[in-house]
Amino acid sequence: MAHHSADTSFPPEFLRSMLGPTGKFPDGKLTDSDEGEIAIAVGSKDGKVVIDFGKPTAWIGFTPAQANDIADLLRKHAASVV
């Protein structure tokens, strides 16, 4: 199981303001409920790898290249907290 929180104190405010919906649909709309592009952050805190979506998010879709980028970031941060 993973950790999760609705606490908005992580990441720092300067980064938080850059996260969340952009209002753009660079790869088109996946479903009727698609709200468009979302800026996310991947980092680490207290020995855990953290993904911050900037807002409550039910689902997220990636292109294959984006999925590979996320996988690389997750592996990078996982290696740094081991």
N, C-alpha and C positions, 0 to 999 in steps of 0.2 A: 504494500500500500504506500501511497505517496502522501506528502503533506499538502495542505492547501489553506488559504485564508482569504477573507474579505478585507483584511487590514491593508490600508493603502500607504503605510509608512515605509514600505520597501517596494521598489528601490527609492533612492533619494528623489526629492521633489524635482530637481533640475532634469532628471532623466524621465520621471513620471510624465512630465508635460509633453514629452515627445512620443509617448506610447498611446495606443488605442486607434480608433477608426480614423481613416484619412479622407473618407468620402469618395474615394476613387475606386474604379473597377478595371484595373489594368489588364486583367485576363478574362473579362466578361463576368456575367452573373452565373454562378453555379446552380442555385435554386432560387425559388421565389423569396425565401427567407434570407438570402445572402445579403449581408450589410456592407460588403465591399472589403477593400484592403484594410489590414490592421497592422500597425507597427508594434512589434514585440521586442522584448529583451531577454537574452539568455545570460545568466550569470551564476554566481555561487554565494552562499551565505551560510555560515556556521556548519560547514561540511556537507551541505546539500546543494544540488544543482537546481536552479530556480528559473522558471519561464514565467515572465510577466506579460500579460496580454493588454494591460492598461484599462480593462473593463471586464465585467462578467461576460464570459464567452461560452456558448453551448457547444460549438464545433468550429473547426478551422480546416480549410483545404489548402494544400500546397501543390504547386507544379512539381514535377520530378526534380528539377534543379533546386527549388526551394527546400524540398524535403531532404535532399542531400546536404544542403547548407545547414539546416537545422540539426541533422544527424552529426555533422562535423562539429558544430558548436557544442552539442550535448557531450560528445566524446571528449572534446578539448577541456570543457569545464569539469567533467567527471574525472579526468586524469589529474586535474589540478587540485582536487579536494581529497584524493585518496591518501 
